C-alpha cells in the first residue's frame, strides 16, 4: 500500500512539474514571439533586397522598372540617382541592340528608313540615346556618344524609334511655364515640348528617364502620362578583391622598381651632369636601396591606379521601388560614363583666387543672357512654324 501511494505521489509530482515547466516555457516563448517574428520578417526583406542585385541583360528588377515608358529617379544629392538612371539606360540600350539584331532581316526589308537611321548613328559613333548629360560608353572597339537632347524634345529633329531620353535634374531643364497647367502656352518651344511628352508613344515609342530630388515636383504633362518612381537611398563604391590585389602589387612595384612607374626616366639621366649623380639616380630607380631613399619623381602610378579603379570598381545602390527595397550591384561596364566634374571650371570662373566674386561677372547679366537666348530660340521656332 505504501509503495502504491509512493508511486501516486511521484507520478503526481512529475505531472505537475512538467505542467509548470510547459507554462514557464510557454510564457517566455510567447513573450519573445513578436521579436522573433519581426526578425524573420527582416530576414525575408533582406533576402528580397539581394534577390535581383546582380545586373544582367534580363535583370527582373530593371525589367519591372522599365515596364513603364516614363521613369523618374528621385533622391537627395549624392544618393546615386543619376548613376542609377544611367544603369537603366544602359540596360535599355542593350535590349535595343538585341531587338535590332533579332529582327535584322525583317527591318532590312520592311523598315529600310529605320535601318538607315541605325546605321547612321553607328557610323557617327552615336547611341540611340538623347541626354543633357555628356554620356559616353566604351565598347570593345570605340567610344559611343549620345545625341543632344533638346532638338528632339522641341521636335526640331526626328528621334529614332525606340530612342531613350535621359534627363538629369528634370525641373532645371524646362521653362517654368510648363509647371502651370492653366498657363497659356504662348512660347512655341514649350508647346512643342508639351506635345512631345503627350504623344511620345506615337512619336518615338521609346523611353524617358529623368532624375529629380522630389519626384512629385514634375511637369504636369509628364505626370498625366503616369510614371514609375524609383528612390535612390544611397550608393557605395569599393574595389573588388582582384582590384585590391592589383593595387597592392602596383604600390609594391612602385617601391621596388620605381623606374617602371617613372615618366621619361631617360630624360632624368640626361639632366644629371656628373657620373656620381647618375649612379645615385640609378640606385634610386633600379636598386632595392630605394627603400631608404626619398621619392623624388613624378610617376605613372596615379594613371595606373585610375585604370584599376575604372575596371574593378564595384558600385552598390540601395533603391526603393513599388514599396519594396532592393540592392543593385554594377560596374563601370554596366553603366554609361559621364563627367561628374564637368561644371567645376564654370563654378571657379565666377570667383578670384581669394574666393571673392568677380566684379565684372554679375548675376543679373547672366540671367539677361539666358533670357535673350531663350527669346532668340522662341523667335526661331516661330519662323520655322510659319514656314
PELIN-V963783 format. One record per residue. N is the residue number from 0. OMEGA is omega in whole degrees, -180 to 180 (none if undefined). Layout:
n={N/N}
omega={OMEGA/OMEGA}
//
This chain:
n={0/1/2/3/4/5/6/7/8/9/10/11/12/13/14/15/16/17/18/19/20/21/22/23/24/25/26/27/28/29/30/31/32/33/34/35/36/37/38/39/40/41/42/43/44/45/46/47/48/49/50/51/52/53/54/55/56/57/58/59/60/61/62/63/64/65/66/67/68/69/70/71/72/73/74/75/76/77/78/79/80/81/82/83/84/85/86/87/88/89/90/91/92/93/94/95/96/97/98/99/100/101/102/103/104/105/106/107/108/109/110/111/112/113/114/115/116/117/118/119/120/121/122/123/124/125/126/127/128/129/130/131/132/133/134/135/136/137/138/139/140/141/142/143/144/145/146/147/148/149/150/151/152/153/154/155/156/157/158/159/160/161/162/163/164/165/166/167/168/169/170/171/172/173/174/175/176/177/178/179/180/181/182/183/184/185/186/187/188/189/190/191/192/193/194/195/196/197/198/199/200/201/202/203/204/205/206/207/208/209/210/211/212/213/214/215/216/217/218/219/220/221/222/223/224/225/226/227/228/229/230/231/232/233/234/235/236/237/238/239/240/241/242/243/244/245/246/247/248/249/250/251/252/253/254/255/256/257/258/259/260/261/262/263/264/265/266/267/268/269/270/271/272/273/274/275/276/277/278/279/280/281/282/283/284/285/286/287/288/289/290/291/292/293/294/295/296/297/298/299/300/301/302/303/304/305/306/307/308/309/310/311/312/313/314/315/316/317/318/319/320/321/322/323/324/325/326/327/328/329/330/331/332/333/334/335/336/337/338/339/340/341/342/343/344/345/346/347/348/349/350/351/352/353/354/355/356/357/358/359/360/361/362/363/364/365/366/367/368/369/370/371/372/373/374/375/376/377/378/379/380/381/382/383/384/385/386}
omega={179/-179/179/178/179/180/179/-180/179/179/179/179/179/-179/-179/177/178/-179/180/179/179/-179/178/179/179/179/-179/178/180/-179/-179/-176/-178/179/180/178/178/178/178/179/178/178/178/179/179/178/178/179/-175/-172/-177/-171/-175/-179/172/-174/-177/-179/-176/-180/179/176/180/179/-175/170/176/-177/178/-180/178/177/-178/179/179/-180/176/-179/176/-178/180/178/179/177/-179/177/179/178/178/177/179/180/177/178/176/180/180/179/178/-179/-179/-177/-174/-177/178/-180/-177/-177/-172/-177/-176/180/179/179/180/178/-180/180/178/178/-179/-180/-179/-180/177/172/173/-176/-179/-171/171/171/176/-177/177/175/-180/172/-172/-172/-171/173/178/-179/180/178/179/-171/-166/-180/-178/177/-179/175/173/176/179/-180/-180/178/-178/-179/-177/179/177/-173/180/-176/-173/-173/-178/-175/-169/176/-178/-179/-176/180/-175/-177/-177/-177/177/-178/-177/-178/-179/179/179/-179/-179/179/178/180/-179/-179/-179/-174/-176/-179/-179/-177/-174/-178/-177/-177/174/179/-179/175/179/-180/175/-176/-180/-178/-174/176/-173/179/177/-178/-178/179/-176/-178/174/-179/179/-179/176/-176/179/-180/176/180/179/177/175/-180/179/178/179/179/179/179/178/179/178/179/178/179/179/178/-174/-176/-176/-179/-179/-177/-175/-179/174/-178/176/178/178/177/-178/-179/180/-175/-172/-176/-179/178/177/179/178/178/178/178/-179/-174/-169/-176/177/179/177/177/-174/-178/-178/175/-174/-168/170/-175/178/-172/-179/179/177/178/180/179/177/-180/-179/-175/-171/177/179/180/179/-178/172/-178/177/-179/177/176/176/-179/-179/169/176/-180/-179/180/177/177/-177/-179/175/178/174/-175/-179/-180/-174/-175/-179/-179/179/180/-177/-179/-179/-175/176/-177/179/180/179/180/178/-172/-176/-178/-178/-180/-178/179/180/179/-180/178/179/-179/180/179/-180/178/-179/179/178/179/179/-180/178/179/179/-179/-180/177/none}
//
